[in-house]
Amino acid sequence: MKDAATRSADGGAHGRGRDRGWFTPTQPPDGAGAPAPDGHSRPQEGSPPPGQGAAEAARPAARPGKWVAVRSVKPPAPAGPSPAPAPPPAAPPSPPPEQQRPPGHQWPPEQQPLAEHQPLAEHQRPAEHQRPAEHQRPAEPPPDQRFRPAPAPAPAAGAAESPDTHAVRSTLAELEPVADKATSYFYALLFIRNPDLRALFPVAMDTQRDRLFKALLTAARHADDAATLTAYLSRLGRGHRKYGTRPEHYPAVGECLLAALARYAPATWNEATEAAWVRTYTAISQIMIDAAAEDEEQSPAWWQAEIVRHELRTPDIAVVTVRPDQPYPFLAGQYTTLETPWWPRVWRHYSFSAAPRPDGLLSFHVKAVPAGWVSGALVHRARPGDVLRLGPPAGSMIVDHSTDNGLLCLGGGTGIAPIKALVEDVAEHGRCRPVEVFYGARHTGDLYDIDTMLQLQRAHNWLSVRPVVSDGPTRGLSGELPAIVRQYGPWPAYDAYLSGPPGMIRSGVDALVGIGIPSHRIRHDEIGGLMAASPG
Ligand SMILES: NC(=O)C1=CN([C@@H]2O[C@H](COP(=O)(O)OP(=O)(O)OC[C@H]3O[C@@H](n4cnc5c(N)ncnc54)[C@H](O)[C@@H]3O)[C@@H](O)[C@H]2O)C=CC1
């Protein structure tokens, strides 16, 4: 890695002067440029001499003991932007998209920031087939639906948008029509300038290849919402430990981010905008670095876990039980990320399907989805003795034990997994709070965990379990979960928990709010969501 970050406290851990502590130059002192996108070394386009960049002029004071980020990037000269970087080496076909958990309802799918960065991808055919000036046509229709920055949130009543946030959002608005090209350019540049970073990412990249870039942009967009942003970025920073992300990687990422913005948002890019982005990115990366450093003192970056039981419940659904190599603390209702030996560095999210157990075993419900290589491997290939890797636990869909409120639970498909864990958690706490579970499936045969749930119902008189079938014949309740729940109630003293497909979460939340449950008492999976329902 060329662009090691510095520790401002010691005047630069890598020999750079104290005055450059926050701002990491990429140019070697002799003035030779960083490798150009074509692989040759040449002077960095438009980068200001040390001490003259707008961003540098605007930089905040160095924070003692903190790792620091990025250098200044100027937009390419309008007359002749540099050729786009060549694509990195070809990689095997990408694993198709796969989702085992839904996003928070506040974020439509195309707006979700990354929950955990799935390191970038392969591909990056940045500007392949792209004429040099193409990126300067903001009027072009969006080339791809995969990347669409979320609309800027309206500032809270009475809260003015800060100048930095205004500048950042202006860039993002200009970037939107060419966001996919900017994403490609960003990753290509990142890997070409920093080949060693490529090893942190999966060999094959799927459609989530833009996750890191998108997360950075999303975080920047929400820079005014300090509390939400800090929670989100801290989790992101902790989650990045398992990829081998180190503080010195952040400046490299920041440089490429700024280069992509400068290139693909030329109309709004100027010194003031650049300075705003430098400050914003520095704040973002600092939160992530700090969270990772703090986490490092308490927790491993990942756990090894041996499969000890593998039960095929339907042709497509398995319950996989693992034994972690060291204690794995978590709360019922949380989820983790999981990597299989067959798809290195490809991590997928799964909820714990049981509350913490004295024997330390962890269970997951996995459904093999048509294009899901990880879930397919877990269902059809994994066997006892195979070793997986687990990331840290995350998620706030947990039971509030400070109240006697009842729990109204909607579990759709394999979304029943964390609901079962919540029920066990209530049972273990010994308080007889009413718990009403609506367990939805498309067909009766898809209710793969109904026996367990009915067994729990028999054991606990405060628990009621109602299977609901939406698409096939049934002797029980028929219809979609939200519509069915609306027929019951009222639920004046209940907290609601929803887990299942994104569409079910969205319509479920709408239905519950519609029947009078205040949104602060509604919890649901928060994967991908900055603004997931906050704990009641
Ligand atoms: N495996 C795990 O640990 C967890 C998985 N999940 C998520 O749960 C989902 C489970 O998928 P499947 O089992 O295939 O479920 P599915 O697609 O078969 O649907 C399950 C239930 O949700 C209802 N539903 C689906 N879309 C709906 C919509 N738009 N509006 C209202 N109701 C809707 C269906 O009618 C059915 O009752 C996946 O999206 C997965 O990511 C969520 C939490 C944990």
The ligand as an SDF file (V2000), in Angstrom:
LIG
                    3D

 44 48  0  0  0  0  0  0  0  0999 V2000
  -32.7030  -16.8010    6.9710 N   0  0  0  0  0  0  0  0  0  0  0  0
  -32.7530  -15.8620    7.8760 C   0  0  0  0  0  0  0  0  0  0  0  0
  -32.0690  -15.8920    8.8970 O   0  0  0  0  0  0  0  0  0  0  0  0
  -33.6520  -14.6910    7.6790 C   0  0  0  0  0  0  0  0  0  0  0  0
  -34.2370  -14.4390    6.4650 C   0  0  0  0  0  0  0  0  0  0  0  0
  -34.9930  -13.3180    6.2800 N   0  0  0  0  0  0  0  0  0  0  0  0
  -35.5880  -12.9990    4.9920 C   0  0  0  0  0  0  0  0  0  0  0  0
  -36.8370  -13.6350    4.9380 O   0  0  0  0  0  0  0  0  0  0  0  0
  -37.1610  -13.8750    3.5800 C   0  0  0  0  0  0  0  0  0  0  0  0
  -37.6570  -15.2750    3.4950 C   0  0  0  0  0  0  0  0  0  0  0  0
  -37.9210  -15.6260    2.1770 O   0  0  0  0  0  0  0  0  0  0  0  0
  -38.8790  -16.8370    1.8490 P   0  0  0  0  0  0  0  0  0  0  0  0
  -38.7310  -17.8790    2.8880 O   0  0  0  0  0  0  0  0  0  0  0  0
  -38.5940  -17.1880    0.4350 O   0  0  0  0  0  0  0  0  0  0  0  0
  -40.3090  -16.1510    2.0020 O   0  0  0  0  0  0  0  0  0  0  0  0
  -41.5080  -16.1450    0.9670 P   0  0  0  0  0  0  0  0  0  0  0  0
  -41.1900  -15.2790   -0.1850 O   0  0  0  0  0  0  0  0  0  0  0  0
  -41.8850  -17.5340    0.7110 O   0  0  0  0  0  0  0  0  0  0  0  0
  -42.6230  -15.3710    1.8170 O   0  0  0  0  0  0  0  0  0  0  0  0
  -42.8840  -15.6630    3.1540 C   0  0  0  0  0  0  0  0  0  0  0  0
  -44.1430  -14.9550    3.5810 C   0  0  0  0  0  0  0  0  0  0  0  0
  -44.0460  -13.5570    3.3130 O   0  0  0  0  0  0  0  0  0  0  0  0
  -45.1970  -13.1540    2.5920 C   0  0  0  0  0  0  0  0  0  0  0  0
  -44.8450  -12.1030    1.6500 N   0  0  0  0  0  0  0  0  0  0  0  0
  -43.8840  -12.1640    0.7110 C   0  0  0  0  0  0  0  0  0  0  0  0
  -43.8390  -11.0010    0.0290 N   0  0  0  0  0  0  0  0  0  0  0  0
  -44.8080  -10.2120    0.5510 C   0  0  0  0  0  0  0  0  0  0  0  0
  -45.2440   -8.8880    0.2760 C   0  0  0  0  0  0  0  0  0  0  0  0
  -44.7000   -8.1550   -0.6730 N   0  0  0  0  0  0  0  0  0  0  0  0
  -46.2410   -8.3820    1.0410 N   0  0  0  0  0  0  0  0  0  0  0  0
  -46.7880   -9.1140    2.0110 C   0  0  0  0  0  0  0  0  0  0  0  0
  -46.4290  -10.3690    2.3110 N   0  0  0  0  0  0  0  0  0  0  0  0
  -45.4350  -10.9120    1.5890 C   0  0  0  0  0  0  0  0  0  0  0  0
  -45.6740  -14.3610    1.8710 C   0  0  0  0  0  0  0  0  0  0  0  0
  -47.0440  -14.2490    1.5720 O   0  0  0  0  0  0  0  0  0  0  0  0
  -45.4000  -15.4300    2.8820 C   0  0  0  0  0  0  0  0  0  0  0  0
  -46.4200  -15.4430    3.8450 O   0  0  0  0  0  0  0  0  0  0  0  0
  -35.9520  -13.5870    2.7470 C   0  0  0  0  0  0  0  0  0  0  0  0
  -36.1300  -12.3460    2.1250 O   0  0  0  0  0  0  0  0  0  0  0  0
  -34.8500  -13.4980    3.7660 C   0  0  0  0  0  0  0  0  0  0  0  0
  -33.8810  -12.5650    3.3530 O   0  0  0  0  0  0  0  0  0  0  0  0
  -35.2410  -12.4650    7.3120 C   0  0  0  0  0  0  0  0  0  0  0  0
  -34.6930  -12.6670    8.5300 C   0  0  0  0  0  0  0  0  0  0  0  0
  -33.8660  -13.8020    8.8160 C   0  0  0  0  0  0  0  0  0  0  0  0
  1  2  1  0
  2  3  2  0
  2  4  1  0
  4  5  2  0
  4 44  1  0
  5  6  1  0
  6  7  1  0
  6 42  1  0
  7  8  1  0
  7 40  1  0
  8  9  1  0
  9 10  1  0
  9 38  1  0
 10 11  1  0
 11 12  1  0
 12 13  2  0
 12 14  1  0
 12 15  1  0
 15 16  1  0
 16 17  2  0
 16 18  1  0
 16 19  1  0
 19 20  1  0
 20 21  1  0
 21 22  1  0
 21 36  1  0
 22 23  1  0
 23 24  1  0
 23 34  1  0
 24 25  1  0
 24 33  1  0
 25 26  2  0
 26 27  1  0
 27 28  1  0
 27 33  2  0
 28 29  1  0
 28 30  2  0
 30 31  1  0
 31 32  2  0
 32 33  1  0
 34 35  1  0
 34 36  1  0
 36 37  1  0
 38 39  1  0
 38 40  1  0
 40 41  1  0
 42 43  2  0
 43 44  1  0
M  END
$$$$
